[in-house]
Amino acid sequence: MSSRDRADEQDQADADAHTQRLASASLAANDPAGRFEPLYAAARLGAAVVPWDRGEPHRLLVQWVQARAPKADGRRALVVGCGLGDDAEYVFRLGFETVAFDVADSAVYAARQRFPASRVDYLSADLLSPPHSWRHAFDLVVEILTVQSLPRTVRQRATANVGLQVAAGGTLVVVASALADHDDPRHGPPWPLTRAEIEAFASDGLEPVSVEDVHTVDRPGAGRWLAEFRRPQSGNSPQGVH
Ligand SMILES: C[S@@+](CC[C@H](N)C(=O)[O-])C[C@H]1O[C@@H](n2cnc3c(N)ncnc32)[C@H](O)[C@@H]1O
């Protein structure tokens, strides 16, 4: 298995014994994102591995960029649940003025340590209550594996809050695991998205551009959603970052 395939498996393998224990504890404490800080803090001490650490941008984000060639020109991008920062750095290199946030302070710390010369603005923030000033403020919003990492009890709110940050004329790209027909939707983390759940990003005026189930044919059981949404320019037709 190549390192890329392994990283892909890791997307799904968010459910190893350690993360399962942290997940149970945070759910019991009614703190849906509470499992992440202890994981990143343990990883910093070498006592845990961050399962989704790919050391490179997600290949479906790269695929989307290569296909769509988004125009950056100093426009603003937001990377949701940025983890260790590889996607944020990639988006910055495309030419976007980039803000990247994570609920785990230790993830933000690790991203800053990893890219000490970075011009990405790494911040601690919670997708479930994002700063009001971000609303409709970003020309490109990138969401990779964050919504699926939160339990279904907060899915609607998490999904809506991702879309709310997209500016008029802006674009949202989402990468998520797809719930297979035989999967139990209650089992997690992660909690992969159904087609209805990926399509639900088209709210608050966002319009779907494409919703692809990328791997179902060549890798049964390892389906990924790669989806793009766009907010029309106020008063006329959608333009996005293209
Ligand atoms: C499965 S990881 C994916 C990380 C990164 N997007 C990637 O693909 O490598 C989910 C990330 O979302 C972050 N996260 C979870 N809940 C969050 C929330 N409510 N607000 C912001 N970040 C959150 C976690 O700390 C973690 O870094």
The ligand as a MOL file (V3000), in Angstrom:
LIG
                    3D

  0  0  0     0  0            999 V3000
M  V30 BEGIN CTAB
M  V30 COUNTS 27 29 0 0 0
M  V30 BEGIN ATOM
M  V30 1 C -10.2920 14.6420 11.0940 0
M  V30 2 S -9.4130 16.0840 11.5090 0 CHG=1
M  V30 3 C -9.0390 16.7740 9.9130 0
M  V30 4 C -7.9930 17.8340 9.9910 0
M  V30 5 C -7.6670 18.4970 8.6530 0
M  V30 6 N -8.8050 19.1710 8.0880 0
M  V30 7 C -7.1190 17.4800 7.7070 0
M  V30 8 O -7.7970 17.0830 6.7750 0
M  V30 9 O -5.9820 17.0610 7.9500 0 CHG=-1
M  V30 10 C -10.6890 17.1890 12.1020 0
M  V30 11 C -10.1290 18.5070 12.5610 0
M  V30 12 O -11.1850 19.3720 12.8750 0
M  V30 13 C -10.9070 20.0130 14.0990 0
M  V30 14 N -12.2130 20.3410 14.6960 0
M  V30 15 C -13.1240 19.4860 15.2000 0
M  V30 16 N -14.1930 20.1420 15.6520 0
M  V30 17 C -13.9650 21.4500 15.4070 0
M  V30 18 C -14.7020 22.6340 15.6650 0
M  V30 19 N -15.8880 22.5920 16.2750 0
M  V30 20 N -14.1690 23.8140 15.2930 0
M  V30 21 C -12.9370 23.8720 14.6900 0
M  V30 22 N -12.1990 22.7790 14.4410 0
M  V30 23 C -12.6920 21.5800 14.7880 0
M  V30 24 C -10.1100 19.0080 14.8890 0
M  V30 25 O -9.3650 19.5680 15.9480 0
M  V30 26 C -9.2520 18.3950 13.8110 0
M  V30 27 O -8.0690 19.1170 13.6180 0
M  V30 END ATOM
M  V30 BEGIN BOND
M  V30 1 1 1 2
M  V30 2 1 2 3
M  V30 3 1 2 10
M  V30 4 1 3 4
M  V30 5 1 4 5
M  V30 6 1 5 6
M  V30 7 1 5 7
M  V30 8 2 7 8
M  V30 9 1 7 9
M  V30 10 1 10 11
M  V30 11 1 11 12
M  V30 12 1 11 26
M  V30 13 1 12 13
M  V30 14 1 13 14
M  V30 15 1 13 24
M  V30 16 1 14 15
M  V30 17 1 14 23
M  V30 18 2 15 16
M  V30 19 1 16 17
M  V30 20 1 17 18
M  V30 21 2 17 23
M  V30 22 1 18 19
M  V30 23 2 18 20
M  V30 24 1 20 21
M  V30 25 2 21 22
M  V30 26 1 22 23
M  V30 27 1 24 25
M  V30 28 1 24 26
M  V30 29 1 26 27
M  V30 END BOND
M  V30 END CTAB
M  END
